[in-house]
Amino acid sequence: MPRLLRRSAVPFAVAVAVTAGLAGCVATPSPSPTGSATSASPSVTASTRPSASPTPTPSAIPITIGCGQLISADAMYAFNPNYGLLDSWTPTAGSAAATAKSEHGLACRWSNQTSGDTIDFSVAHLDAASIEALKNDAVTSSTMVPTYGDEAYFSVKNGVGTAIVFQGDYRLVATSAAFLEPGDATDLIDAALSALK
């Protein structure tokens, strides 16, 4: 009898041990993320992104005339018969002519066939606010002259004269070594302003 009890007790003890072992193998559910876990990595929203303020671009009206209409061959001949209009010309980046082209304007160059000197004219048709801002810029870099247009400025730098002329909503810029004083450019600027009417 005691031997029988010992035999039945052994399988019972084994069963208890297996059951306990299996109970330890049950997968414990992983804790679901809480609000504190997600707050550790803040989300980027439209309000937290740095916003670059775009530089306002002038509202421009395309210039529809060509260089030969801006200053006719006769007008240039009267100024100096050695100057001829270049068929193609790429203005230097950052120049007034390059800026005018970016504003749907016109940029033209005439070259003296003897000396190689050039005359550059550029014109843009802009909104009134942009014209006013450009006038304010011209005041700081040039001398105001009563020679042409509604408002005009003239300066000479490194032997090259530049006239900046405002007529209504047009900005006209004329640059040349042939313009050493405001009066030198008068006839050509008057011809160009007449073509813009």
N, CA, C and O of each residue as an XYZ file, in Angstrom:
788
protein
N       0.822     -1.216      0.000
C       0.000      0.000      0.000
C       0.852      1.260      0.000
O       0.603      2.131     -0.834
N       1.822      1.417      0.861
C       2.655      2.618      0.796
C       3.359      2.712     -0.522
O       3.499      3.824     -1.031
N       3.837      1.586     -1.149
C       4.511      1.636     -2.443
C       3.569      2.140     -3.517
O       3.996      2.884     -4.400
N       2.277      1.751     -3.472
C       1.289      2.186     -4.459
C       1.063      3.684     -4.355
O       0.948      4.376     -5.366
N       1.001      4.174     -3.140
C       0.809      5.612     -2.953
C       1.977      6.395     -3.537
O       1.792      7.451     -4.142
N       3.176      5.868     -3.349
C       4.341      6.555     -3.883
C       4.306      6.600     -5.387
O       4.685      7.608     -5.983
N       3.834      5.471     -6.052
C       3.778      5.442     -7.518
C       2.756      6.457     -8.046
O       3.028      7.146     -9.029
N       1.601      6.556     -7.414
C       0.566      7.473     -7.917
C       0.923      8.922     -7.611
O       0.470      9.841     -8.294
N       1.736      9.118     -6.579
C       2.120     10.490     -6.233
C       3.111     11.048     -7.237
O       3.126     12.250     -7.503
N       3.947     10.166     -7.801
C       4.969     10.639     -8.755
C       4.325     11.218    -10.021
O       4.652     12.339    -10.412
N       3.387     10.453    -10.690
C       2.765     11.049    -11.877
C       2.019     12.336    -11.568
O       1.971     13.251    -12.390
N       1.447     12.398    -10.399
C       0.703     13.606    -10.026
C       1.643     14.800     -9.908
O       1.325     15.905    -10.348
N       2.789     14.561     -9.316
C       3.771     15.638     -9.155
C       4.301     16.098    -10.504
O       4.528     17.288    -10.725
N       4.498     15.119    -11.418
C       4.971     15.468    -12.764
C       3.930     16.310    -13.490
O       4.272     17.295    -14.145
N       2.665     15.926    -13.376
C       1.589     16.669    -14.035
C       1.520     18.093    -13.539
O       1.320     19.026    -14.317
N       1.685     18.259    -12.236
C       1.634     19.612    -11.657
C       2.789     20.456    -12.197
O       2.619     21.627    -12.537
N       3.977     19.827    -12.267
C       5.150     20.562    -12.745
C       5.000     20.968    -14.199
O       5.350     22.093    -14.557
N       4.472     20.054    -15.077
C       4.264     20.375    -16.499
C       3.262     21.504    -16.655
O       3.459     22.423    -17.450
N       2.194     21.424    -15.894
C       1.157     22.463    -15.972
C       1.727     23.815    -15.592
O       1.457     24.826    -16.242
N       2.512     23.820    -14.540
C       3.115     25.074    -14.094
C       4.073     25.618    -15.152
O       4.155     26.827    -15.369
N       4.808     24.692    -15.816
C       5.737     25.118    -16.865
C       5.019     25.702    -18.061
O       5.439     26.709    -18.630
N       3.920     25.050    -18.434
C       3.149     25.569    -19.560
C       2.542     26.925    -19.246
O       2.444     27.794    -20.113
N       2.148     27.091    -18.034
C       1.575     28.375    -17.640
C       2.603     29.478    -17.821
O       2.235     30.604    -18.154
N       3.875     29.190    -17.612
C       4.932     30.176    -17.796
C       5.179     30.497    -19.256
O       5.775     31.533    -19.551
N       4.738     29.635    -20.202
C       4.967     29.869    -21.632
C       3.896     30.727    -22.271
O       4.050     31.101    -23.434
N       2.846     31.051    -21.594
C       1.779     31.868    -22.175
C       2.333     33.258    -22.457
O       2.960     33.876    -21.597
N       2.090     33.747    -23.688
C       2.633     35.053    -24.086
C       1.993     36.165    -23.282
O       0.772     36.267    -23.163
N       2.857     36.985    -22.743
C       2.357     38.126    -21.983
C       2.135     39.274    -22.959
O       3.064     39.638    -23.681
N       0.943     39.856    -23.009
C       0.693     40.943    -23.965
C       1.605     42.136    -23.692
O       1.773     42.569    -22.551
N       2.203     42.666    -24.797
C       3.083     43.819    -24.614
C       2.221     45.048    -24.376
O       1.140     45.182    -24.949
N       2.702     45.932    -23.536
C       1.881     47.119    -23.224
C       1.708     47.993    -24.460
O       2.647     48.241    -25.217
N       0.474     48.449    -24.633
C       0.205     49.307    -25.787
C       0.797     50.684    -25.531
O       0.866     51.142    -24.390
N       1.229     51.346    -26.619
C       1.841     52.660    -26.409
C       0.857     53.634    -25.806
O      -0.329     53.630    -26.136
N       1.355     54.451    -24.935
C       0.511     55.437    -24.264
C       0.839     56.814    -24.788
O       1.749     56.987    -25.598
N       0.097     57.779    -24.322
C       0.327     59.155    -24.752
C       1.704     59.638    -24.373
O       2.292     60.444    -25.093
N       2.245     59.160    -23.240
C       3.556     59.628    -22.827
C       4.640     59.116    -23.750
O       5.653     59.791    -23.933
N       4.458     57.924    -24.348
C       5.475     57.369    -25.241
C       5.532     58.162    -26.543
O       6.618     58.435    -27.056
N       4.363     58.537    -27.085
C       4.365     59.262    -28.350
C       4.802     60.707    -28.149
O       5.310     61.333    -29.079
N       4.612     61.239    -26.957
C       4.992     62.626    -26.758
C       6.497     62.797    -26.710
O       6.993     63.922    -26.775
N       7.243     61.687    -26.595
C       8.696     61.787    -26.562
C       9.250     62.233    -27.910
O      10.304     62.867    -27.962
N       8.546     61.907    -29.018
C       9.000     62.349    -30.337
C       7.938     63.255    -30.935
O       6.991     62.767    -31.552
N       8.079     64.586    -30.761
C       7.033     65.512    -31.214
C       6.849     65.450    -32.715
O       7.813     65.325    -33.469
N       5.609     65.540    -33.136
C       5.314     65.512    -34.571
C       5.512     66.905    -35.147
O       5.243     67.908    -34.485
N       5.987     66.956    -36.393
C       6.197     68.235    -37.057
C       4.918     68.614    -37.783
O       4.437     67.870    -38.637
N       4.383     69.740    -37.453
C       3.155     70.213    -38.086
C       3.468     71.466    -38.877
O       4.577     71.999    -38.821
N       2.476     71.924    -39.608
C       2.678     73.120    -40.425
C       3.046     74.310    -39.554
O       3.782     75.200    -39.982
N       2.513     74.324    -38.286
C       2.777     75.470    -37.428
C       4.179     75.435    -36.842
O       4.721     76.479    -36.476
N       4.787     74.228    -36.745
C       6.122     74.148    -36.163
C       7.221     74.197    -37.209
O       8.384     74.374    -36.848
N       6.901     74.049    -38.497
C       7.905     74.114    -39.541
C       8.344     75.556    -39.749
O       7.510     76.462    -39.748
N       9.644     75.781    -39.928
C      10.048     77.154    -40.230
C       9.551     77.548    -41.609
O       9.713     76.795    -42.569
N       8.954     78.713    -41.709
C       8.406     79.149    -42.993
C       9.289     80.235    -43.572
O       9.553     81.254    -42.935
N       9.741     79.995    -44.793
C      10.564     80.994    -45.486
C       9.638     81.993    -46.147
O       8.731     81.613    -46.887
N       9.863     83.271    -45.882
C       9.013     84.276    -46.501
C       9.524     84.543    -47.901
O      10.654     85.001    -48.070
N       8.693     84.257    -48.932
C       9.152     84.420    -50.311
C       9.369     85.887    -50.664
O       8.639     86.761    -50.198
N      10.367     86.145    -51.483
C      10.617     87.500    -51.959
C       9.560     87.854    -52.988
O       9.392     87.146    -53.981
N       8.845     88.948    -52.756
C       7.797     89.301    -53.706
C       8.390     89.657    -55.063
O       9.394     90.366    -55.138
N       7.784     89.177    -56.112
C       8.261     89.489    -57.456
C       7.345     90.530    -58.071
O       6.134     90.504    -57.851
N       7.914     91.443    -58.838
C       7.080     92.478    -59.433
C       6.034     91.883    -60.365
O       6.273     90.876    -61.031
N       4.881     92.521    -60.398
C       3.855     92.133    -61.353
C       4.164     92.872    -62.650
O       4.079     94.098    -62.714
N       4.525     92.108    -63.686
C       5.007     92.721    -64.917
C       4.077     92.476    -66.083
O       3.416     91.441    -66.168
N       4.037     93.440    -66.978
C       3.296     93.328    -68.223
C       4.328     93.142    -69.335
O       5.239     93.962    -69.451
N       4.223     92.108    -70.145
C       5.236     91.861    -71.179
C       5.366     93.032    -72.155
O       4.377     93.634    -72.573
N       6.610     93.330    -72.501
C       6.894     94.328    -73.529
C       6.776     93.629    -74.887
O       7.408     92.597    -75.114
N       5.982     94.183    -75.768
C       5.695     93.495    -77.033
C       6.438     94.068    -78.229
O       6.359     93.512    -79.325
N       7.160     95.171    -78.042
C       7.906     95.727    -79.173
C       9.328     95.167    -79.169
O       9.791     94.641    -78.157
N      10.006     95.282    -80.292
C      11.384     94.820    -80.398
C      12.367     95.961    -80.242
O      11.975     97.121    -80.113
N      13.660     95.621    -80.257
C      14.710     96.624    -80.071
C      14.704     97.658    -81.203
O      14.942     98.844    -80.971
N      14.430     97.198    -82.421
C      14.394     98.110    -83.560
C      13.242     99.082    -83.503
O      13.265    100.119    -84.166
N      12.226     98.754    -82.708
C      11.094     99.670    -82.509
C      11.332    100.578    -81.305
O      10.888    101.726    -81.278
N      12.038    100.044    -80.311
C      12.329    100.865    -79.126
C      13.178    102.069    -79.540
O      12.877    103.205    -79.173
N      14.229    101.813    -80.296
C      15.056    102.884    -80.865
C      15.263    102.535    -82.333
O      15.928    101.553    -82.660
N      14.705    103.324    -83.185
C      14.773    103.027    -84.619
C      16.198    103.179    -85.139
O      17.041    103.825    -84.516
N      16.444    102.574    -86.282
C      17.759    102.687    -86.920
C      18.074    104.148    -87.239
O      19.226    104.572    -87.146
N      17.049    104.916    -87.615
C      17.258    106.339    -87.927
C      17.670    107.115    -86.672
O      18.555    107.969    -86.720
N      17.009    106.802    -85.544
C      17.341    107.504    -84.304
C      18.764    107.190    -83.860
O      19.486    108.078    -83.407
N      19.167    105.926    -83.988
C      20.525    105.560    -83.607
C      21.536    106.156    -84.582
O      22.618    106.579    -84.174
N      21.190    106.191    -85.870
C      22.082    106.765    -86.880
C      22.311    108.253    -86.600
O      23.419    108.766    -86.758
N      21.243    108.929    -86.181
C      21.357    110.361    -85.869
C      22.255    110.568    -84.648
O      22.958    111.573    -84.549
N      22.225    109.623    -83.737
C      23.091    109.720    -82.552
C      24.543    109.467    -82.937
O      25.426    110.259    -82.611
N      24.785    108.353    -83.636
C      26.127    108.012    -84.108
C      25.983    106.896    -85.144
O      25.540    105.799    -84.804
N      26.348    107.156    -86.394
C      26.135    106.164    -87.451
C      26.988    104.908    -87.318
O      26.765    103.939    -88.044
N      27.960    104.904    -86.405
C      28.813    103.721    -86.234
C      28.173    102.632    -85.378
O      28.680    101.512    -85.318
N      27.067    102.955    -84.718
C      26.441    101.958    -83.837
C      25.451    101.094    -84.611
O      24.618    101.599    -85.364
N      25.560     99.782    -84.410
C      24.630     98.845    -85.033
C      24.014     97.928    -83.985
O      24.672     97.539    -83.020
N      22.751     97.589    -84.184
C      22.026     96.724    -83.239
C      22.522     95.284    -83.339
O      22.633     94.741    -84.438
N      22.818     94.669    -82.208
C      23.218     93.266    -82.187
C      21.975     92.388    -82.293
O      20.978     92.622    -81.610
N      22.046     91.380    -83.152
C      20.890     90.486    -83.337
C      20.606     89.670    -82.081
O      19.448     89.477    -81.712
N      21.655     89.195    -81.430
C      21.457     88.418    -80.205
C      22.447     88.884    -79.154
O      23.595     89.215    -79.451
N      21.973     88.899    -77.922
C      22.803     89.385    -76.826
C      22.257     88.837    -75.519
O      21.058     88.915    -75.252
N      23.152     88.281    -74.706
C      22.755     87.765    -73.391
C      23.308     88.710    -72.326
O      24.522     88.781    -72.136
N      22.438     89.430    -71.634
C      22.917     90.373    -70.617
C      23.643     89.656    -69.470
O      23.366     88.496    -69.166
N      24.562     90.367    -68.855
C      25.283     89.841    -67.699
C      24.311     89.644    -66.544
O      23.466     90.499    -66.279
N      24.440     88.505    -65.856
C      23.567     88.224    -64.707
C      23.693     89.341    -63.675
O      24.793     89.790    -63.350
N      22.548     89.776    -63.174
C      22.533     90.828    -62.163
C      22.481     92.234    -62.730
O      22.285     93.196    -61.986
N      22.655     92.367    -64.041
C      22.605     93.701    -64.662
C      21.155     94.160    -64.793
O      20.218     93.372    -64.660
N      20.998     95.459    -65.058
C      19.644     96.000    -65.253
C      18.957     95.333    -66.432
O      17.749     95.096    -66.400
N      19.729     95.028    -67.480
C      19.146     94.380    -68.663
C      18.676     92.972    -68.344
O      17.608     92.558    -68.794
N      19.465     92.229    -67.566
C      19.066     90.870    -67.177
C      17.818     90.911    -66.303
O      16.930     90.070    -66.437
N      17.758     91.887    -65.417
C      16.573     92.032    -64.558
C      15.341     92.334    -65.392
O      14.274     91.768    -65.154
N      15.483     93.228    -66.375
C      14.346     93.571    -67.242
C      13.843     92.341    -67.986
O      12.634     92.137    -68.100
N      14.758     91.522    -68.491
C      14.333     90.317    -69.211
C      13.579     89.369    -68.293
O      12.609     88.736    -68.712
N      14.021     89.265    -67.033
C      13.335     88.384    -66.082
C      11.949     88.915    -65.741
O      11.103     88.174    -65.240
N      11.716     90.188    -66.009
C      10.420     90.821    -65.745
C       9.587     90.933    -67.031
O       8.712     91.793    -67.133
N       9.861     90.067    -68.002
C       9.156     90.055    -69.296
C       9.367     91.349    -70.071
O       8.527     91.771    -70.866
N      10.518     91.963    -69.811
C      10.822     93.213    -70.492
C      11.718     93.009    -71.698
O      11.809     91.911    -72.246
N      12.371     94.078    -72.099
C      13.190     94.085    -73.306
C      14.603     94.535    -72.953
O      14.785     95.474    -72.178
N      15.599     93.865    -73.523
C      16.996     94.239    -73.325
C      17.672     94.286    -74.688
O      17.604     93.323    -75.452
N      18.326     95.404    -74.995
C      18.910     95.607    -76.320
C      20.327     96.152    -76.191
O      20.642     96.892    -75.259
N      21.176     95.771    -77.149
C      22.541     96.292    -77.180
C      22.910     96.715    -78.596
O      22.658     96.000    -79.566
N      23.511     97.891    -78.688
C      24.103     98.388    -79.923
C      25.612     98.437    -79.720
O      26.086     98.760    -78.631
N      26.353     98.122    -80.751
C      27.811     98.112    -80.649
C      28.415     99.060    -81.682
O      28.003     99.093    -82.842
N      29.395     99.821    -81.228
C      30.109    100.713    -82.137
C      31.067     99.876    -82.970
O      31.969     99.229    -82.437
N      30.863     99.894    -84.268
C      31.629     99.015    -85.150
C      33.087     99.447    -85.301
O      33.901     98.711    -85.858
N      33.409    100.623    -84.812
C      34.795    101.096    -84.862
C      35.506    100.868    -83.529
O      36.581    100.270    -83.486
N      34.896    101.350    -82.441
C      35.555    101.284    -81.126
C      35.187    100.051    -80.314
O      35.908     99.667    -79.394
N      34.055     99.427    -80.660
C      33.577     98.289    -79.864
C      32.787     98.700    -78.629
O      32.293     97.838    -77.901
N      32.659    100.013    -78.378
C      31.839    100.488    -77.257
C      30.383    100.069    -77.464
O      29.941     99.871    -78.596
N      29.668     99.941    -76.397
C      28.278     99.471    -76.489
C      27.320    100.472    -75.854
O      27.700    101.299    -75.026
N      26.080    100.363    -76.268
C      24.964    101.092    -75.656
C      23.911    100.056    -75.325
O      23.431     99.340    -76.204
N      23.554     99.979    -74.056
C      22.540     99.028    -73.603
C      21.283     99.776    -73.180
O      21.345    100.759    -72.441
N      20.143     99.293    -73.663
C      18.855     99.818    -73.226
C      18.018     98.651    -72.721
O      17.977     97.587    -73.340
N      17.358     98.859    -71.600
C      16.417     97.846    -71.115
C      15.175     98.555    -70.595
O      15.241     99.677    -70.092
N      14.056     97.881    -70.729
C      12.795     98.482    -70.293
C      11.886     97.389    -69.736
O      11.834     96.273    -70.253
N      11.178     97.740    -68.672
C      10.196     96.830    -68.081
C       8.936     97.624    -67.748
O       9.005     98.802    -67.399
N       7.789     96.967    -67.861
C       6.490     97.570    -67.537
C       5.981     96.888    -66.277
O       5.577     95.725    -66.314
N       5.999     97.611    -65.163
C       5.732     97.011    -63.850
C       4.524     97.650    -63.176
O       3.994     98.662    -63.634
N       4.103     97.029    -62.076
C       2.995     97.589    -61.297
C       3.475     98.833    -60.546
O       4.675     99.030    -60.351
N       2.538     99.651    -60.136
C       2.875    100.938    -59.522
C       3.692    100.786    -58.246
O       4.599    101.580    -57.997
N       3.385     99.776    -57.435
C       4.121     99.579    -56.177
C       5.579     99.243    -56.450
O       6.467     99.728    -55.749
N       5.835     98.419    -57.459
C       7.211     98.058    -57.808
C       7.969     99.262    -58.346
O       9.143     99.450    -58.027
N       7.308    100.075    -59.157
C       7.945    101.283    -59.683
C       8.338    102.210    -58.536
O       9.427    102.783    -58.544
N       7.463    102.356    -57.562
C       7.757    103.238    -56.422
C       8.962    102.722    -55.631
O       9.813    103.506    -55.208
N       9.031    101.414    -55.436
C      10.165    100.829    -54.718
C      11.467    101.036    -55.488
O      12.506    101.309    -54.888
N      11.414    100.909    -56.812
C      12.603    101.108    -57.643
C      13.055    102.570    -57.634
O      14.251    102.857    -57.688
N      12.109    103.471    -57.568
C      12.466    104.890    -57.450
C      13.217    105.145    -56.145
O      14.198    105.887    -56.115
N      12.746    104.526    -55.079
C      13.410    104.690    -53.783
C      14.828    104.132    -53.815
O      15.735    104.701    -53.208
N      15.021    103.018    -54.520
C      16.367    102.445    -54.663
C      17.271    103.371    -55.472
O      18.443    103.550    -55.138
N      16.722    103.958    -56.535
C      17.515    104.825    -57.405
C      17.999    106.063    -56.669
O      19.091    106.563    -56.935
N      17.188    106.555    -55.745
C      17.557    107.749    -54.976
C      18.849    107.529    -54.211
O      19.660    108.445    -54.078
N      19.044    106.309    -53.705
C      20.206    106.024    -52.857
C      21.484    105.792    -53.658
O      22.575    105.854    -53.093
N      21.376    105.527    -54.965
C      22.570    105.182    -55.741
C      22.883    106.147    -56.878
O      23.956    106.057    -57.475
N      21.981    107.061    -57.189
C      22.169    107.959    -58.332
C      21.718    109.368    -57.978
O      21.115    109.608    -56.931
N      22.025    110.287    -58.876
C      21.616    111.677    -58.702
C      20.385    111.942    -59.558
O      20.345    111.594    -60.738
N      19.395    112.557    -58.951
C      18.168    112.858    -59.687
C      18.439    113.966    -60.712
O      19.104    114.958    -60.412
N      17.911    113.776    -61.926
C      18.099    114.769    -62.990
C      16.743    115.074    -63.632
O      15.884    114.196    -63.717
N      16.551    116.321    -64.084
C      15.273    116.690    -64.707
C      15.296    116.550    -66.219
O      14.524    117.204    -66.918
N      16.174    115.704    -66.722
C      16.449    115.677    -68.162
C      15.397    114.967    -68.992
O      15.083    115.416    -70.094
N      14.840    113.862    -68.489
C      13.913    113.061    -69.295
C      12.948    112.284    -68.406
O      13.232    111.995    -67.244
N      11.782    111.953    -69.000
C      10.785    111.153    -68.296
C      10.116    111.878    -67.148
O      10.341    113.067    -66.924
N       9.271    111.126    -66.411
C       8.604    111.697    -65.236
C       9.590    111.902    -64.095
O       9.498    112.872    -63.342
N      10.525    110.981    -63.983
C      11.527    111.037    -62.912
C      12.753    110.279    -63.422
O      12.624    109.184    -63.970
N      13.930    110.855    -63.245
C      15.130    110.222    -63.798
C      16.330    110.412    -62.879
O      16.406    111.363    -62.100
N      17.263    109.471    -62.998
C      18.478    109.470    -62.184
C      19.662    109.140    -63.089
O      19.533    108.412    -64.072
N      20.819    109.698    -62.728
C      22.004    109.464    -63.550
C      23.226    109.295    -62.655
O      23.374    109.955    -61.627
N      24.107    108.372    -63.095
C      25.364    108.165    -62.365
C      26.419    107.697    -63.350
O      26.105    107.139    -64.401
N      27.690    107.935    -62.992
C      28.829    107.450    -63.782
C      29.717    106.630    -62.867
O      30.105    107.076    -61.787
N      30.033    105.416    -63.318
C      30.906    104.543    -62.535
C      31.906    103.875    -63.475
O      31.523    103.239    -64.457
N      33.171    104.026    -63.165
C      34.244    103.446    -63.994
C      34.130    103.863    -65.463
O      34.365    103.065    -66.371
N      33.770    105.114    -65.672
C      33.700    105.638    -67.031
C      32.472    105.233    -67.819
O      32.413    105.465    -69.027
N      31.491    104.633    -67.164
C      30.248    104.200    -67.823
C      29.073    104.924    -67.170
O      28.874    104.850    -65.958
N      28.303    105.624    -67.999
C      27.152    106.350    -67.481
C      25.885    105.505    -67.536
O      25.670    104.741    -68.477
N      25.052    105.657    -66.511
C      23.777    104.931    -66.450
C      22.650    105.901    -66.133
O      22.691    106.622    -65.135
N      21.654    105.906    -66.992
C      20.448    106.704    -66.767
C      19.303    105.752    -66.420
O      19.052    104.781    -67.134
N      18.620    106.040    -65.327
C      17.440    105.269    -64.919
C      16.246    106.208    -65.044
O      16.181    107.243    -64.381
N      15.313    105.834    -65.895
C      14.205    106.729    -66.227
C      12.873    106.047    -65.909
O      12.651    104.888    -66.260
N      11.997    106.791    -65.239
C      10.651    106.296    -64.935
C       9.641    107.133    -65.701
O       9.618    108.361    -65.615
N       8.817    106.435    -66.444
C       7.756    107.095    -67.219
C       6.489    106.289    -66.998
O       6.366    105.175    -67.509
N       5.537    106.840    -66.237
C       4.352    106.062    -65.880
C       4.780    104.796    -65.148
O       5.502    104.862    -64.153
N       4.335    103.646    -65.641
C       4.702    102.369    -65.021
C       5.858    101.677    -65.744
O       6.051    100.470    -65.597
N       6.622    102.436    -66.519
C       7.795    101.893    -67.210
C       9.070    102.302    -66.467
O       9.174    103.406    -65.933
N      10.024    101.389    -66.450
C      11.377    101.704    -65.987
C      12.322    101.450    -67.160
O      12.393    100.337    -67.682
N      13.034    102.478    -67.563
C      13.978    102.391    -68.674
C      15.376    102.630    -68.121
O      15.595    103.564    -67.350
N      16.317    101.786    -68.516
C      17.707    101.955    -68.087
C      18.591    101.996    -69.328
O      18.523    101.111    -70.181
N      19.415    103.025    -69.417
C      20.352    103.183    -70.538
C      21.764    103.251    -69.974
O      22.036    104.037    -69.067
N      22.667    102.425    -70.512
C      24.033    102.344    -69.996
C      25.029    102.367    -71.137
O      24.892    101.616    -72.103
N      26.045    103.238    -71.029
C      27.080    103.289    -72.060
C      28.236    104.175    -71.615
O      28.062    105.108    -70.832
N      29.422    103.861    -72.135
C      30.576    104.735    -71.939
C      30.402    106.030    -72.735
O      31.114    107.008    -72.510
N      29.445    106.021    -73.669
C      29.158    107.231    -74.448
C      28.321    108.226    -73.654
O      28.160    109.371    -74.076
N      27.789    107.805    -72.515
C      26.958    108.676    -71.685
C      27.778    109.134    -70.471
O      27.756    108.499    -69.417
N      28.495    110.238    -70.641
C      29.312    110.739    -69.522
C      28.584    111.791    -68.705
O      29.008    112.142    -67.604
N      27.489    112.289    -69.253
C      26.626    113.217    -68.514
C      25.195    113.006    -68.994
O      24.979    112.452    -70.072
N      24.225    113.439    -68.210
C      22.818    113.125    -68.531
C      22.395    113.535    -69.941
O      21.644    112.810    -70.594
N      22.864    114.680    -70.413
C      22.437    115.155    -71.725
C      22.904    114.278    -72.877
O      22.321    114.326    -73.961
N      23.946    113.475    -72.664
C      24.459    112.633    -73.752
C      23.436    111.595    -74.220
O      23.449    111.188    -75.382
N      22.567    111.176    -73.332
C      21.608    110.106    -73.652
C      20.225    110.634    -74.009
O      19.324    109.853    -74.312
N      20.049    111.952    -73.976
C      18.703    112.531    -74.113
C      17.972    112.099    -75.368
O      16.829    111.649    -75.287
N      18.599    112.224    -76.521
C      17.901    111.923    -77.788
C      17.471    110.461    -77.864
O      16.358    110.166    -78.299
N      18.336    109.552    -77.448
C      17.991    108.119    -77.498
C      16.908    107.771    -76.487
O      16.011    106.980    -76.780
N      16.991    108.357    -75.306
C      15.965    108.076    -74.292
C      14.618    108.637    -74.727
O      13.587    107.989    -74.546
N      14.622    109.835    -75.298
C      13.360    110.409    -75.790
C      12.755    109.528    -76.873
O      11.537    109.353    -76.914
N      13.584    108.970    -77.752
C      13.086    108.084    -78.810
C      12.472    106.839    -78.190
O      11.415    106.381    -78.624
N      13.133    106.288    -77.172
C      12.625    105.072    -76.531
C      11.314    105.341    -75.796
O      10.388    104.532    -75.855
N      11.237    106.467    -75.113
C      10.001    106.770    -74.385
C       8.837    107.018    -75.345
O       7.692    106.689    -75.035
N       9.129    107.594    -76.502
C       8.072    107.798    -77.506
C       7.544    106.456    -78.020
O       6.352    106.315    -78.292
N       8.434    105.480    -78.150
C       8.026    104.167    -78.636
C       7.161    103.417    -77.617
O       6.411    102.514    -77.989
N       7.261    103.782    -76.349
C       6.499    103.092    -75.303
C       5.110    103.676    -75.098
O       4.317    103.113    -74.343
N       4.800    104.780    -75.744
C       3.492    105.410    -75.558
C       2.396    104.619    -76.243
O       1.229    105.006    -76.188
